[in-house]
Amino acid sequence: MRELWVEIEDALPLERKRAILEASSKHNGTVILKGDGVRLAKSYGVRTASFDDGDIKLVDEAELARRMKQRKTKPLGVKISIKDARDEDKVANAIEKSIDYVILRFTDWKIIPTENIIAKAHGKTKLLAEVAGSQEAKLAFETLELGVDGVVLKTSDLDEIESVAAVTATARTRLDEKEKASKITLTVAKITSCKQLGIGSRVCVDTCDMLIEGEGILVGSQSSGLFLIQAEVGEDLKSEPRPFRVNAGAVFLYVLTPCDKTRYLSELQAGDEVLIVDRQGNSRSVNIGRVKIEKRPMVLIEAEVDGRKIRTIAQNAETIRLVSSDGVMPVTELKQNDQVLVRVQEGGRHFGVKVEKESVIER
């Protein structure tokens, strides 16, 4: 679980300090303060970090060596200023001295040194990064797919504390997603018919990630019945592989997005998130880098699962492939009784949100 620390200026009015402490207690935060502020924080039940006498003892870089020669009676934290790559060695020094928390204060550049430090220190100490707001916090939590263990916010703005607290509570890295990703239940459906259509507008979803064989997105004419369309991966394609791309189908189709919501393909744009699913049902969210809508010949695909008819419309081309339990099938080669993987659900959707008992007829 990521940590939120708030640094409280000693010069702030008492009422403002109280408001910050109350906000911090609500989010199980830690506060950095001095002197009388430590005693005040204890009345709110807030964990404290202080250069004086908090629950966590803070030391500066100069004090570090001397402090470690003394008996360690409480967790120790050190603030380290990172001005250039040479300062990264200070973190390694703190790790050697078994420091519990390392607070990174960046004077200029941030992303590259954060990556370097995370790579060296992850799992050996708790890394905290000083941030100015929620955008910096989000970036710190996502850096190098691992992220920092927490952020230190120096502000008296209660709205900013709430914003950063929300980011802290929901921060997810790629590794988090792999561990906590919800499993999508996929079912085998039998193809019943394929019908060539005329020209239509189809959507290519270009993601900011590389997809692998068996991965794609779920789309369909009905939100309750979605087909798994594989990304343009594989050496046997008739064109160069584009493993970032899913040629998803007609503009009106539903597409599954994070948090079990659906959207129309026509709505997607750069910066949005889409859910990537593999044939085992493992899922992860990725950002969209570009959406391409072009006129192409189309094909209507119909399938049946447990007596239910479901449909999708795809571009009629060899590179568009439906995923099966053990392979893929180009839409140009589909025939009756071929088996493909789909996701089926009961109910309908209202602005993309599932409505369990809604009765919907979609033809």
KOLLUM-561801 format. One record per atom (N, C-alpha, C): residue in one letter; x, y, z. Coordinates in steps of 0.05 Angstrom, whole numbers, plus 5000, padded with zeros to 4 digits. Example, Ala and Ser with C-alpha at 12.3 -4.5 7.8 and 13.67 -1.06 7.14 Angstrom:
KOLLUM-561801
a526448865156;a524649105156;a526449345156;s525749555142;s527349795143;s525850015157;
//
This chain:
KOLLUM-561801
m501749765000;m500050005000;m501750255000;r501250444982;r502750684980;r502150875004;e504151035011;e503851215034;e503651505025;l502051655040;l501751945036;l502852085061;w504852245056;w506052415077;w505452705070;v504852865090;v504353155085;v506253315104;e507753495092;e509553655107;e508153915115;i508053975141;i506654205151;i508654425158;e508354655146;e510054885153;e509654975182;d511855025196;d511655105224;d510255375227;a510455545206;a509355815208;a506355835202;l505155605195;l502255615189;l500555675214;p498355815211;p496555865233;p495555595245;l494955605271;l494155355285;l491755225273;e489755385265;e487355275253;e487855125227;r489755235211;r490455095186;r491954835192;k493654835212;k495054585220;k492954375228;r491054465244;r488954275253;r487454155229;a486754325210;a485254235186;a486954025171;i489554075168;i491253895153;i491453635168;l491753645195;l491953405211;l489353235209;e487153375209;e484653225206;e484353085179;a485253235158;a485253105132;a487152875130;s489452895143;s491452685142;s490452445158;s489152485180;s488152265196;s486052105181;k484452245165;k482352115149;k483551925129;h485951985119;h487251825098;h489551655109;n489651615136;n491851465148;n494551565139;g494751825137;g497251945128;g499351985150;t501652065142;t503852135160;t504452435156;v505052575178;v505652855175;v508452915184;i509753095171;i512453195178;i512153465191;l512953495216;l512753745229;l514853765251;k514753995265;k516754045286;k515454095313;g517154085334;g516554175361;g513754105371;d512354325378;d509654295389;d507754165369;g508354185344;g506654055324;g506453755327;v508553625337;v508553345342;v506553275363;r506453425384;r504453365406;r501653415396;l501253625380;l498653685369;l497753455351;a499553345334;a498853125316;a497952885331;k499152835354;k498452595370;k495552605379;s494552845384;s491752875393;s489852795370;y490852785346;y489152705323;y489652415315;g491552285330;g492152015324;g493751975298;v495152185289;v496552185264;v499452095269;r500451915252;r503351845254;r505052085246;t507252125260;t508852355255;t511752275247;a512952445231;a515752425224;a516952695230;s519152705245;s520152955254;s523152945259;f524453175256;f527253195263;f527553225293;d525253255307;d525353285336;d524753005349;d522152945353;d521552705367;d518952575357;g518852505332;g516452385321;g516452085322;d514351955312;d514251665310;d516551565292;i517151715272;i519451665254;i521451885258;k523851815264;k525952015268;k527252085241;l527152345234;l528352435209;l531152545215;v532952495197;v535652605199;v536352715172;d538252905172;d539153015146;d541652855137;e542652905114;e544852755103;e547352765120;a547853005131;a550253035147;a550152875173;e547652845184;e547252705209;e547152405206;l546952315182;l546352035177;l548451845190;a550951895185;a553051715195;a553051715226;r552751945238;r552851955268;r550451815280;r548151855268;r545751735279;r545851425278;m547051315258;m547151035255;m549050895274;k550751055287;k552550945307;k551150915334;q548851065337;q547251045361;q545350815359;r544350725382;r542350505382;r539750595369;k538850435350;k536450505335;k533950425351;t532350625361;t530050565377;t527450605362;k527450735339;k525050775323;k525850795294;p523850775276;p524550785247;p525951055241;l527751035222;l529351265214;l528751335185;g528651595180;g528251695152;g530351905147;v531151925122;v533052135114;v532152275089;k532452535088;k531852685064;k534452715048;i534252655022;i536552665005;i535952844981;s537453044976;s537153214953;s538553094929;i537053074907;i538152954882;i538453184862;k540953264857;k541453474837;k542453364811;d543953144812;d544953014788;d545452724794;a546452574774;a546652284776;a548552204799;r550452374805;r552352304827;r550952274854;d548752424857;d547352414883;d545952154888;e545551994867;e544251734870;e545751554889;d548451594891;d550051424909;d549251474938;k548151704944;k547351764972;k545151574980;v543451494962;v541251304968;v542451034974;a544450954959;a545750694964;a547050694991;n548150924999;n549450945025;n547350925048;a544951045044;a542851025063;a541850735066;i541750595044;i540850315044;i542850145060;e545350195056;e547450045071;e547150085101;k546150315109;k545850385137;k543150305148;s541650155132;s538950045140;s536950265147;i537050485132;i535050695136;i532350595126;d530250655142;d527650545135;d526250705113;y526550965113;y525251145093;y527351325081;v527251345055;v528951545040;v527051735025;i527151985033;i525552185020;i527152324999;l526252314974;l527752424951;l526752704945;r528652894947;r527953174940;r529453244914;f527953294893;f529253354867;f529353654863;t531653744855;t531854034850;t531354114821;d531553914803;d531053984775;d529753744761;w531353574749;w530253344734;w529353134754;k527252974745;k526052784763;k525752504753;i524752474728;i523952204720;i526252014717;i528452094703;i530651904699;i532051834726;p532652024743;p533851934769;p531951764785;t529351824784;t527451654799;t527551364789;e527751334763;e527951064751;e530450924761;n532651064760;n535250944769;n535150864798;i534051044815;i533950984843;i532050754850;i529750744837;i527850524841;i529150264834;a530550264811;a531850014802;a533849904823;k535250094836;k537350014856;k536149954883;a534050094890;a533150094919;a530549954924;h529049874903;h526449754907;h526649504925;g525049504946;g524949274964;g527049284986;k528849474985;k531049495005;k530549715025;t529049915017;t528150135035;t525650245023;k524150405039;k521750535028;k522550805016;l521950824990;l522651074976;l520151254975;l520551504983;l518451704982;l519551934964;a517852044948;a518552264930;a517052514937;e518452744940;e517052994944;e515553074919;v513053144921;v511453224898;v509953484903;a509253624881;a507853874884;a504853844881;g503953614871;g501053574866;g500453294856;s497953254848;s496952984841;s498252874815;q498853054796;q500052954771;q502852844776;e504452994792;e507052894799;e506952634815;a504952624833;a504552384849;a503952144831;k502152174812;k501451954794;k503951854779;l505552044769;l507951974754;l509851824771;a510251914796;a512151784814;a511251494821;f508651454823;f507651184829;f507850994806;e508051104782;e508050924758;e510850884746;t512851034756;t515451034744;t516750754745;l517850664723;l519350414720;l517550164727;e514950194723;e513049974728;e512949894757;l514550004774;l514549944803;l513550174820;g514550414814;g513650644828;g514950674855;v514750914867;v515750964894;v513750854914;d514550824939;d512850714960;d510950924972;g511551184967;g509851394977;g510751664967;v509151864974;v509852134965;v509652324989;v511152534988;v511152745009;v510153004996;l507953095006;l506653334995;l506953565014;k508153785004;k508454025020;k506454225012;t504254255027;t502154435019;t500354495043;s498954715041;s496854775061;s494154775048;d494054685022;d491554685007;d490154415012;l487854425025;l486454185033;l485354035008;d484654184987;d483654054963;d485953894950;e488354004951;e490653864939;e491253604955;i490953624981;i491453384998;i489453164990;e486853244986;e484853044978;e485452924951;s486453094933;s487053004906;s489352804906;v491452864921;v493752684922;v493052434938;a491352464958;a490452224973;a488952034955;a487352144937;a485851974918;a487751824899;v489851964890;v491751834872;v493351624887;t494051674912;t495551484929;t493851234934;a491351264939;a489651034945;a489150864921;t489250974897;t488550824873;t490950764855;a493350844865;a495750814848;a496150524840;r496650484814;r497050214804;r499350214784;t501250034787;t503350004768;t502649754751;r504249714731;r503849474714;r504049214731;l505949214750;l506248974767;l503848944785;d502749164795;d500249154811;d498049034795;e497849124770;e495649034753;e495848734748;k498348634744;k498648344740;k497748184764;e498348294788;e497648154812;e494648164819;k493448404813;k490748454822;k488648454800;a489548414775;a487748434753;a485348244756;s483048354749;s480648184750;s480647994727;k479647754731;k479547554710;k476947584695;i477247594668;i474847614651;i474047334643;t471547264648;t470546994641;t469946984612;l471346814597;l470946774569;l469546504564;t467846504544;t466246274537;t466646204507;v466445954500;v466645874472;v463945914458;a464046044435;a461646084419;a462145954391;k460045854379;k460245734352;k459445934331;i461045964310;i460346134287;i457946014273;t455946174267;t453546084253;t453446184224;s454546424220;s454646534193;s456546774191;c457446814166;c459047054159;c457847174133;k457447434133;k456247554110;k457847804102;q458747804077;q460248034067;q458348274064;l459348504074;l457848754072;l459348944054;g458249174050;g459549374034;g461549534050;i462149774041;i464149944054;i462950064079;g464650074100;g463750194125;g466150324139;s465650474160;s467750594176;s468650404198;r471250334196;r472250154217;r474350304234;v474850194258;v476550324278;v479050154283;c481350274280;c483850144290;c484550284316;v485050134337;v485850234363;v488850184366;d490450404365;d493350384369;d493950444398;t495150254412;t495650284440;t498550384446;c498950464470;c501650544478;c503250314490;d502750074481;d504049834492;d504249624470;m505949424475;m506249204457;m504548964466;l502848864449;l501148634455;l502448384444;i501648154455;i502847904447;i500647724435;e501447494425;e499547304413;e497447224434;g494947224426;g492747154444;g491547394458;e492847624456;e491847864469;e490248044450;g488148174459;g486648354443;g484648504459;i482548604446;i480448744460;i477748614454;l475848654472;l473248534469;l471248734457;v470048664434;v468248834420;v465748674411;g463548814406;g461248684396;g458948864391;s456948764375;s454648924369;s452748954394;q452948754412;q451448764437;q453348784460;s452748954480;s454548974503;s454648714519;s452548544516;s452348294530;s453848064516;g454848114492;g456347914477;g458648034462;l461047994472;l463448124460;l465447914450;f466547954426;f468447784414;f471247874420;l473147684425;l475947754430;l477447774403;i478148024395;i479648074371;i482548104377;q484247954365;q487147954371;q488448194358;a490548294371;a492248504360;a493648394335;e494748584319;e496148504294;e498948404300;v499048164313;v501648044320;v501947794303;g504347684303;g504947434289;g506347484263;e508147294257;e509847314233;e508347234208;d506147094211;d504746994187;d502647184176;l502647434185;l500747634174;l501547694146;k499647794130;k500247864102;k501648134101;s501848274124;s503248534124;s505048534149;e506648744152;e508448754175;e506848754201;p507648604222;p506248604247;p506148884259;r503948944272;r503649184287;r502549114315;p504349024332;p503348904358;p502149104377;f502149364370;f500849564386;f497949604377;r497149484355;r494649554342;r492549324344;v490049404349;v487749224346;v485849344326;n485549214303;n483549294283;n480849194293;a479349374306;a477249284324;a474549244311;g473949394289;g471449354276;g469849614272;a467349584267;a465649814259;a465350014282;v464950264274;v464950494293;v462850464315;f460650324310;f458450314330;f458850104351;l460849924348;l461149704366;l461749784395;y460849624414;y461649654441;y464449554445;v465949674463;v468649584470;v468849584501;l470049374512;l470349364541;l472649534550;t472249694571;t474249874582;t474549804612;p476649924625;p477049854654;p474549904671;c474549774694;c472249794713;c469649684702;d469949494683;d467649354672;d465649544659;k466649744646;k464949934631;k465249884601;t463149954586;t463449944557;t463150224545;r464350254522;r464150504507;r463750424477;y463050614461;y462950574432;y465750614421;l466550454401;l469150504388;l469450784377;s467250904368;s467351174356;s468051384377;e467751324403;e468251514424;e471251524432;l472651304427;l475451284437;l477251494423;q479151584439;q481151774429;q483751754444;a485851874435;a488451864447;a488251954477;g489551794494;g489551854522;g487551684538;d485451574524;d483551404538;d484851144545;e483450984562;e484350714569;e482550504557;v483750284549;v482150064539;v483149814553;l481449614556;l482249364570;l483349164550;i485749064556;i487048854540;i486548584554;v485648394539;v484848124550;v486247914534;d487247694548;d488347474533;d486447234534;r487147014521;r485246794518;r484746654545;q486446694565;q485946584592;q484146774608;g483447004598;g481847194612;g483347394629;n486047374629;n487647574643;n487247844630;s487048054646;s486548324635;s488548524645;r488848734630;r490448964638;r489549214623;s489849444634;s488949684620;s491349824607;v490949924584;v493150074570;v491950334559;n493650524555;n492850784544;n492750764513;i490950904502;i490750924472;i492551154463;g494151094442;g495851304430;g494551434406;r492951284392;r491651394367;r489351214360;v487351334348;v485051194337;v484751264308;k484751054290;k484551104262;k481850994252;i480351174239;i477751094228;i477951134197;e477550914183;e477850914154;e475650754141;k475150804116;k473150654100;k474350394090;r473050174097;r474049914088;r471649724083;p472049514068;p469949304064;p469549154091;m467049094097;m466348984123;m465148704121;v465148564144;v463848304145;v462248274170;l459848174168;l458148124191;l458547834201;i459347804226;i459847544238;i457747484259;e456547254257;e454547174277;e455446914290;a454846904316;a455646664331;a453446594351;e453546354362;e451546274382;e452946154406;v451946224430;v452946114455;v450546064473;d450145824481;d447945744499;d445245844488;g444845814462;g442345894449;g442046184444;r444046344451;r443946634447;r445546714422;k444346884405;k445646994382;k447247244389;i449747254381;i451247504384;i452647564358;r453247824354;r454347914328;r456548114332;t458248134311;t460148354309;t460548414280;i461648644274;i462348714246;i465248804246;a466748674229;a469648724227;a470348794199;q472748914196;q473848954169;q474348684157;n473648654131;n474048404117;n476848384107;a478748294124;a481548274116;a482848054133;e485047934121;e486347704134;e487647774160;t488348024165;t489748104189;t487948134213;i485348124209;i483448134231;i482747854240;r483447784265;r483247514274;r481747494301;l479947304302;l478547234326;l480247034342;v480147054368;v481746874385;v480046634392;s481346394391;s480146144399;s481646044424;s480845814434;s482145704458;s485045634453;d485745564428;d488445474423;d489745604399;g488545814388;g489645954365;g488046194357;v488246264332;v486746494321;v485546414294;m483446564286;m482146514261;m481646774246;p482946804222;p482347034206;p479447054199;v478347284199;v475447314192;v474847224164;t476947234146;t476547154118;t476346854115;e477046704136;e476946414135;e474846284153;l473346444167;l471346334185;l469246174171;k468445964183;k466245794172;k464445694194;q462145604186;q460145514206;q461345294225;n460745324251;n461545154272;n464445194282;d465845384270;d468445454282;d467945564310;q469845524328;q469445604355;q471345844362;v470146044374;v471746284382;v471046354411;l472746524422;l472346604450;l470746874452;v468746874469;v467147114473;v466647154502;r465647394509;r464747454536;r461747504535;v460247354550;v457347404551;v456447474579;q454547654581;q453347734607;q450447774604;e449047774627;e446247834627;e445948134632;g443548244625;g443048524630;g443848704608;g443548964613;g444249174593;g446249374604;r446449594590;r448349804598;r446950074597;h447650244616;h446750524615;h449150694617;f449750844595;f452250994592;f454650834600;g454650584591;g456950404594;g457050254620;v455250314639;v455150184665;v453149954664;k454049724674;k452349484673;k449849524690;v447549444679;v444949444694;v444049154694;e444349024717;e443948734719;e441348624708;k439148744716;k436548634710;k435048764687;e436448944673;e435149084650;e434748884627;s432448894615;s431848724592;s432248884567;v434148794550;v434848934526;v434748754502;i433548844480;i433548684455;i435148844435;e437348714425;e439048834405;e439348654382;r438448744358;r438548574334;r440548664314;
//
